[in-house]
Amino acid sequence: MCGIAMIVGPGAAGQRPLFDGMLAAVAPRGEVQEVLGDDAALLGTARLRIVDRDRAVQPWISGGERWALNFNGEVFNHAELRAQLHAEGRPTRSTSDTEVVLESFLAWGEDALLRMRGEFAFAVTERDTRRVFLARDPAGVKPLYWAHAGGRLHVASEIKALVPLGVAVAEVPPGHCGWADPDTPPALHPYLDLGRLGEGGPVLGDVVEAADALRRTFTEAVRIRVDTDLRVGVVLSGGLDSSLTLIKVRELHPDCVAFTIGVEGSEDLAYARRLTADLGVEHVVIPLRPRELGRREVREAIRVSELTEYGDIINAVVSQRLFAEVHRRGVKVVLTGDGSDELFGGYDMYRRVAQDDVRRLFLHKIRYLSHTELQRVDRTSMGNGVEARVPFLDVAMLDLAMRIPQELKQRDGYEKWIVRHAFADVLPDYIAARHKNPMSHSSGLHERIRLFRPFFPSMYRSFGYACFAPLQRDFSEVLRDHGYDLDAAVAAARPARDLTVAEHARDLAGALRWNLVHLLRRRPAPPPAALAEARQG
């Protein structure tokens, strides 16, 4: 929903040029820039106006003007929380979730975070002491970074806003919160531990029980994310997860539109077109040919996304084009099917690790989504002024998924079996039976972008993002190279290691070979007359 930029501490007012640069760096995340400043604090937000669009001005100030809130994201159950606040005698001045976040924190403290059902990151500043409370949603859908320099605390929604400081940048991890001061690091701790998801709840080993719980939980996760007066978009790949998301969105918010990007003639477009026609949903197709993607597009994807793994960068190149079209069509809110693979066993790696390591692998993938898939979706969507919501990563879905055993996730030769089974009554047969087939791989886009992988490290470093983390090998590759030994792969990934020169060379050779073969296959055959003439010559 927004981009945050803050400088808190002595002499903050004298840092206005730096602050203006920070705010400019996150400006694409919003429509309007709103600032509150004094001698010791500069607080700014680039706001994308979605809920209570006229009154939810930021930074939001408490009634007594003691507290100021910078907020990114949305708390979907804000109406319910507002009613609870009113019942406790705490009035509100708007119908925005922004105000509810601050008032809930002032009423219930850290416990308010467990009452919020949403995708959020925020900073609450106590204006007289300059203390700042930082918090981030359980899955890390929304980002939040911080750095210290010159005896001041700097906070921002993106790394690029903090690069000019020339110091190390750190994040508020998913599900963490804590207080920070201008001259001391934040004392962050987990209010919800992703490593313990599902603990304390019953294992749902019964198929009927698991399917019923999944239907109810996912439907509710979609319902609260389409509770808006705006038109809602759905990113549709033609696969299981995005198709199910579109089906539920159409059911709960008929004013919707589907967006699909891909190569003409690909399976993805064919499946997406068939589904939208069957549902009677408007369908926007963004045609993309591999040769349209070059070094400029790759560099821009790295600049926008700040991603540290190669595979995610490749996908970000395609996402950039997609969300630019969503923005051009005037759609501010979209839902995506991201996260389902990590929750319900959409990857082959879950079959290959030792049985005793399956749960740990699920938790590892979920814990690092904020650095991979979610970061790609956040940066490429918000970089185009679009808010992407991810119902599969609702906190209730996270807990539920970790209570469903592996044998219900991968069964009868299908990945995500329980999802297919639970929604068999609404999924068309041609979607339910389709195996995972990543769009960029199946259409040649992935192999085209692979040509530029040797340039990824220099591009990444040129933007200064190494102040947060180095570029590194995809964890899936590390796990494969260590024979799917999870402990060995995790150990090898610390510290992070980039590809070697030899590995880059092998990868480039493979990409060149693939592109040359497919180029030759695409060359039209000469007409028969030309063949005869050539033989005679």
C-alpha positions in Angstrom: 0.0 0.0 0.0 2.8 2.4 0.7 6.5 3.1 0.8 8.1 4.2 4.1 11.1 6.5 4.6 12.3 7.8 8.0 15.2 9.5 9.7 15.0 9.7 13.5 17.6 11.3 15.8 19.5 14.5 16.6 19.9 16.8 13.7 17.4 14.9 11.4 16.2 18.2 10.0 19.6 18.8 8.6 19.4 15.6 6.6 16.6 16.8 4.3 18.4 16.1 1.0 19.2 12.6 2.1 15.6 12.1 3.3 14.2 13.5 0.0 16.3 10.9 -1.8 15.0 8.1 0.4 11.4 9.1 -0.2 12.1 9.4 -3.9 13.5 5.9 -3.9 10.2 4.5 -2.6 8.0 6.9 -4.5 6.8 4.4 -7.1 5.1 2.5 -4.3 2.5 5.2 -3.9 0.5 7.9 -5.6 1.1 10.8 -3.1 4.0 11.7 -0.9 3.2 12.8 2.7 5.7 14.1 5.2 5.9 15.0 8.9 9.0 16.7 10.1 10.7 18.4 13.0 14.2 19.0 14.3 14.7 15.4 15.3 12.5 13.3 13.0 11.7 13.2 9.3 8.8 10.8 8.6 7.6 10.2 5.1 5.2 7.9 3.2 4.5 7.4 -0.5 0.9 6.3 -0.1 -1.1 4.2 -2.5 -4.7 5.2 -1.7 -6.9 2.1 -1.2 -8.8 2.2 2.1 -10.5 5.4 3.2 -8.6 7.1 0.4 -9.2 10.8 1.5 -8.7 10.6 5.2 -6.0 8.0 5.8 -3.2 10.6 5.5 0.2 9.5 6.7 2.2 9.7 8.9 -1.0 9.2 11.0 -0.9 11.2 14.2 -2.6 10.0 17.5 -5.2 12.2 19.1 -2.7 13.7 21.6 -0.1 14.0 18.9 2.4 11.9 21.0 2.6 9.1 18.4 3.1 9.0 14.7 2.6 5.9 12.4 4.2 5.1 9.1 2.3 2.1 7.7 2.7 -0.1 4.6 0.3 -2.8 3.6 -3.2 -3.6 4.8 -4.9 -5.1 7.9 -7.8 -6.9 6.4 -9.8 -7.3 9.6 -9.7 -3.6 10.5 -13.5 -3.3 10.8 -13.5 -6.1 13.4 -10.6 -4.5 15.3 -12.3 -1.1 15.1 -15.4 -2.5 16.7 -13.3 -4.0 19.5 -11.7 -0.6 20.1 -15.0 1.2 20.2 -16.3 -1.4 22.7 -13.3 -0.5 24.9 -14.2 3.2 24.7 -11.5 4.2 22.2 -13.0 6.4 19.5 -11.7 6.6 15.9 -11.7 9.4 13.4 -11.8 7.4 10.1 -12.7 4.1 8.6 -9.1 3.4 7.6 -7.0 0.4 8.6 -4.1 2.9 9.2 -5.8 4.4 12.2 -6.7 1.0 13.5 -3.1 -0.2 13.4 -2.0 2.7 15.6 -4.9 2.6 18.0 -4.7 -1.2 18.3 -1.0 -0.9 19.2 -1.7 1.8 21.8 -4.5 -0.2 23.3 -3.0 -3.7 23.3 0.7 -3.2 22.7 2.6 -6.0 21.0 -0.4 -8.3 21.5 -2.2 -6.3 18.8 0.0 -7.9 16.2 -1.5 -11.3 16.8 -5.0 -9.8 16.4 -4.1 -8.3 13.0 -4.9 -10.4 10.0 -3.0 -8.8 7.1 0.1 -8.1 5.2 1.9 -5.2 6.8 5.1 -3.5 8.0 5.0 -0.4 10.2 6.9 2.0 12.4 5.4 3.8 15.4 7.4 6.8 16.6 7.1 8.2 20.1 7.6 11.9 19.1 9.0 13.2 22.4 11.5 10.3 23.2 12.3 9.4 19.5 11.8 5.8 20.3 10.5 3.7 17.3 8.5 0.5 17.4 9.1 -1.7 14.3 6.9 -4.6 13.2 6.4 -6.8 10.2 3.7 -9.4 9.2 4.3 -13.1 10.0 5.2 -14.2 6.5 7.1 -11.1 5.5 4.9 -10.1 2.6 5.7 -6.5 3.3 9.3 -5.4 3.7 11.0 -3.2 6.3 14.7 -2.3 6.6 16.8 -0.2 8.9 20.3 1.2 9.3 22.2 3.4 11.7 24.4 6.3 10.6 25.5 9.6 12.2 23.7 8.7 15.5 20.4 8.5 13.7 18.0 5.6 12.9 17.0 5.3 9.2 14.0 3.1 8.2 12.7 2.3 4.7 10.6 -0.1 2.7 13.4 -0.8 0.2 17.1 -1.3 0.4 17.7 1.2 -2.4 16.5 4.0 -0.1 19.3 3.2 2.4 22.2 2.5 0.0 23.4 6.2 0.0 24.2 5.9 3.7 27.2 3.7 2.9 26.6 1.4 5.9 25.3 -2.1 6.5 21.6 -2.5 6.1 19.5 -4.9 8.1 15.9 -6.1 7.9 13.1 -6.6 10.4 12.6 -10.3 9.9 9.1 -11.7 9.2 7.0 -12.1 12.3 9.4 -9.9 14.4 8.9 -6.6 16.3 10.7 -4.5 18.8 11.8 -1.0 19.9 14.7 1.0 18.4 16.5 4.1 19.4 18.4 6.6 17.2 21.8 5.4 18.5 21.2 1.7 19.3 20.2 -1.3 17.2 16.6 -2.5 17.4 15.8 -5.1 20.0 13.8 -7.3 17.7 12.2 -10.6 18.7 9.6 -12.9 17.2 6.0 -12.4 18.1 5.2 -15.4 15.8 7.9 -17.9 15.1 7.7 -19.3 11.6 9.9 -22.2 12.7 7.0 -23.5 15.0 4.1 -23.2 12.6 1.4 -25.8 13.3 2.8 -26.7 16.7 0.1 -27.2 19.3 -2.7 -27.9 16.8 -4.0 -31.3 15.7 -2.5 -33.0 12.7 -5.2 -33.2 9.9 -4.5 -36.7 8.6 -8.1 -37.4 7.7 -8.7 -36.5 4.0 -12.2 -35.2 4.6 -11.2 -33.1 7.6 -8.2 -31.7 5.9 -10.1 -30.8 2.7 -12.9 -29.2 4.6 -10.5 -27.1 6.7 -8.6 -26.0 3.5 -11.8 -25.0 1.7 -13.0 -22.9 4.6 -9.6 -21.3 5.4 -8.6 -20.4 1.8 -12.1 -19.1 0.9 -11.9 -16.8 4.0 -8.4 -15.7 3.1 -9.6 -14.6 -0.4 -12.8 -13.0 1.0 -11.0 -10.6 3.3 -8.6 -9.7 0.5 -11.3 -8.7 -1.9 -13.3 -6.6 0.6 -12.9 -3.4 -1.4 -14.9 -1.1 -3.6 -12.1 -1.2 -6.2 -11.8 -3.5 -9.1 -9.6 -6.5 -8.3 -7.1 -8.1 -10.6 -5.9 -11.7 -10.5 -2.4 -12.7 -11.9 -3.4 -15.8 -13.9 -0.7 -18.3 -15.2 -3.2 -21.0 -16.1 -1.8 -23.2 -13.4 -3.6 -24.7 -10.4 -3.0 -22.0 -7.8 -3.7 -18.9 -9.8 -6.7 -20.6 -11.4 -8.2 -21.4 -8.0 -7.5 -17.9 -6.9 -9.4 -16.5 -9.9 -12.3 -18.9 -9.4 -12.7 -17.7 -5.7 -12.2 -14.1 -6.5 -15.0 -14.2 -9.2 -17.3 -15.9 -6.7 -16.7 -13.3 -4.0 -15.9 -10.1 -6.0 -17.4 -10.3 -9.5 -15.8 -7.0 -10.5 -12.5 -8.6 -11.4 -10.1 -9.0 -14.3 -7.4 -11.6 -15.0 -3.9 -10.7 -16.3 -1.7 -13.3 -18.1 1.7 -12.7 -19.6 3.3 -15.2 -21.9 4.4 -16.3 -25.3 1.7 -16.7 -28.0 1.2 -20.4 -28.6 2.3 -21.5 -25.1 0.3 -23.8 -22.9 0.0 -21.1 -20.3 -2.0 -18.8 -22.5 -4.1 -21.6 -23.8 -5.2 -22.7 -20.3 -5.7 -19.2 -19.1 -7.8 -18.2 -22.1 -10.0 -21.3 -21.7 -10.6 -20.7 -18.0 -11.5 -17.0 -18.3 -13.8 -17.9 -21.2 -15.5 -20.6 -19.1 -15.8 -18.2 -16.2 -16.9 -15.2 -18.2 -14.1 -13.1 -16.8 -12.4 -10.2 -18.6 -8.9 -11.4 -19.7 -6.0 -9.1 -20.4 -3.2 -10.9 -22.2 0.3 -9.4 -22.3 2.1 -11.1 -25.2 5.8 -11.4 -24.7 8.4 -12.8 -27.0 11.8 -14.0 -25.7 13.7 -11.8 -28.0 12.1 -8.7 -26.5 14.0 -9.3 -23.3 17.6 -8.0 -23.2 20.2 -6.6 -21.0 18.3 -3.4 -20.3 15.2 -5.3 -19.0 17.4 -7.6 -16.8 19.2 -4.6 -15.3 16.0 -2.8 -14.5 14.5 -6.0 -12.9 17.6 -6.2 -10.7 17.4 -2.5 -9.8 13.7 -2.8 -8.9 13.6 -6.2 -7.2 16.8 -6.1 -5.1 16.7 -9.9 -5.3 19.7 -12.1 -4.3 19.0 -15.4 -6.1 19.3 -15.9 -9.8 16.0 -17.8 -10.4 14.0 -15.0 -8.7 15.7 -12.4 -10.8 14.8 -14.2 -14.0 11.1 -14.3 -12.9 11.3 -10.7 -11.9 12.1 -9.7 -15.5 8.7 -11.1 -16.6 6.8 -9.8 -13.6 8.0 -6.2 -14.3 6.3 -6.3 -17.7 3.1 -7.8 -16.2 2.6 -5.3 -13.4 3.4 -2.4 -15.7 0.3 -3.4 -17.7 -1.8 -3.9 -14.6 -0.9 -0.3 -13.6 -1.6 1.0 -17.1 -5.1 -0.6 -16.9 -5.8 1.4 -13.7 -6.0 -1.7 -11.4 -4.5 -1.0 -7.9 -5.2 -4.4 -6.2 -4.4 -7.9 -7.5 -4.4 -11.3 -5.9 -1.8 -13.9 -6.8 -1.4 -17.7 -6.2 2.2 -17.3 -4.8 3.1 -19.4 -1.7 1.0 -22.5 -2.5 4.1 -24.5 -3.8 5.9 -23.8 -0.5 2.9 -24.8 1.6 1.6 -27.8 -0.3 4.6 -29.5 -1.9 4.7 -28.0 -5.3 8.4 -28.7 -5.9 10.2 -32.0 -6.6 12.6 -31.3 -3.7 10.0 -32.3 -1.2 10.0 -35.9 -2.6 13.8 -36.1 -2.7 14.8 -35.1 0.9 14.8 -37.7 3.6 11.4 -38.3 5.1 12.6 -37.0 8.5 13.6 -33.7 6.8 10.4 -32.9 4.9 8.8 -30.7 7.6 12.1 -28.8 8.2 12.3 -28.2 4.4 8.8 -26.8 4.3 9.6 -24.5 7.2 12.9 -23.5 5.6 11.2 -22.5 2.3 8.4 -20.6 4.2 10.9 -18.8 6.3 12.9 -17.5 3.3 9.9 -16.6 1.1 10.4 -13.0 2.2 13.8 -13.0 0.4 12.6 -14.8 -2.7 9.1 -15.1 -4.1 7.5 -12.5 -1.9 10.2 -10.0 -2.5 9.9 -10.4 -6.2 6.1 -9.9 -6.0 6.3 -6.9 -3.7 9.0 -5.0 -5.6 7.7 -5.6 -9.1 4.1 -4.9 -8.1 4.6 -1.9 -5.8 7.3 -0.5 -8.2 4.4 -0.1 -10.6 1.9 1.3 -8.0 0.0 -2.0 -7.6 -0.7 -3.9 -4.3 -0.4 -7.6 -4.7 -2.1 -9.7 -2.1 -1.3 -13.4 -1.4 -4.2 -15.4 0.1 -2.2 -18.6 0.3 0.1 -16.9 2.8 -2.6 -15.8 5.2 -1.5 -16.6 8.7 -4.3 -19.1 9.1 -3.2 -20.8 5.9 0.4 -21.0 7.1 -0.7 -22.8 10.3 -3.1 -25.1 8.5 -0.6 -26.2 5.9 1.9 -27.3 8.5 -0.8 -29.5 10.1 -1.5 -31.4 6.9 0.9 -34.3 6.5 3.1 -34.8 3.5 1.2 -37.8 2.2 -1.8 -35.6 1.5 0.3 -33.0 -0.3 2.0 -35.3 -2.8 -0.1 -38.3 -3.7 -1.2 -40.3 -6.7 1.6 -38.7 -8.9 0.4 -35.2 -8.2 1.9 -32.3 -6.3 -0.5 -30.3 -4.1 -2.9 -33.2 -4.1 -4.9 -31.9 -1.2 -5.6 -28.6 -2.9 -6.9 -30.4 -6.0 -9.0 -32.7 -3.9 -10.5 -30.0 -1.7 -11.6 -27.9 -4.6 -12.5 -30.6 -7.0 -16.1 -29.3 -7.2 -15.1 -25.9 -8.6 -11.9 -26.7 -10.5 -12.4 -27.6 -14.2 -10.9 -31.0 -14.9 -8.3 -29.6 -17.3 -7.0 -27.4 -14.5 -7.2 -30.0 -11.7 -5.2 -32.5 -13.9 -2.5 -30.1 -15.0 0.9 -30.6 -13.4 3.1 -27.7 -12.5 4.8 -26.1 -15.5 6.5 -22.8 -14.7 5.6 -20.2 -17.3 9.1 -18.8 -17.9 10.5 -22.3 -18.5 7.7 -23.6 -20.7 7.7 -20.6 -23.1 11.4 -20.0 -23.6 11.5 -16.8 -21.5 13.7 -18.4 -18.8 16.3 -19.6 -21.3 16.4 -16.2 -23.0 17.1 -14.4 -19.7 19.7 -17.1 -18.8 22.0 -15.6 -21.5 22.5 -12.6 -19.2 23.2 -14.5 -16.0 26.9 -13.8 -16.1 26.2 -10.1 -15.9 23.9 -10.4 -12.8 26.6 -10.0 -10.2 28.1 -6.8 -11.7 24.6 -5.3 -12.2 23.6 -6.2 -8.6 26.8 -4.7 -7.1 26.4 -1.5 -9.2 23.3 -0.7 -7.3 25.0 -1.1 -3.9 22.7 -3.8 -2.7 25.7 -5.8 -1.2 25.2 -3.5 1.8 22.4 -5.9 2.7 23.4 -9.3 1.2 25.5 -10.7 -1.6 24.1 -12.3 -4.7 24.0 -16.1 -4.2 23.2 -19.4 -5.8 19.6 -20.5 -5.7 19.0 -22.7 -2.6 17.3 -25.3 -4.9 20.6 -25.7 -6.7 22.6 -25.9 -3.5 20.2 -28.6 -2.2 20.5 -30.6 -5.5 24.3 -30.4 -5.6 24.4 -31.8 -2.0 22.3 -34.8 -2.9 19.2 -33.4 -1.2 20.9 -33.6 2.2 19.1 -30.7 3.9 21.7 -30.2 6.7 24.6 -30.2 4.2 22.7 -27.7 1.9 21.9 -25.3 4.7 25.5 -25.4 6.0 26.8 -24.8 2.4 24.5 -21.8 2.0 26.1 -20.1 5.0 27.8 -17.9 4.2 26.1 -17.2 0.9 28.2 -18.2 -2.1 27.9 -16.9 -5.7 28.4 -19.0 -8.8 32.1 -19.5 -9.8 33.5 -18.4 -13.1 33.4 -22.1 -14.3 29.8 -22.5 -13.2 28.8 -19.3 -15.1 30.6 -20.5 -18.2 28.8 -23.9 -18.1 25.5 -22.1 -17.6 26.1 -19.7 -20.4 27.1 -22.5 -22.7 23.8 -24.3 -21.9 21.8 -21.2 -22.5 23.5 -20.5 -25.8 23.0 -24.0 -27.0 19.3 -23.9 -26.1 18.7 -20.5 -27.8 20.6 -21.5 -31.0 18.7 -24.8 -31.3 15.3 -23.1 -30.9 16.3 -20.3 -33.2 17.0 -22.8 -35.9 13.8 -24.7 -35.2 11.8 -21.4 -35.6 13.4 -20.6 -39.0 10.7 -21.2 -41.7 11.3 -24.0 -44.1 11.9 -22.8 -47.7 9.0 -23.3 -50.1 9.2 -26.4 -52.4 10.1 -24.3 -55.5 13.0 -22.7 -53.7 14.2 -26.2 -52.6 14.1 -27.4 -56.2 15.9 -24.3 -57.4 18.6 -24.8 -54.7 19.1 -28.4 -55.8 19.5 -27.5 -59.4 22.0 -24.7 -58.5 
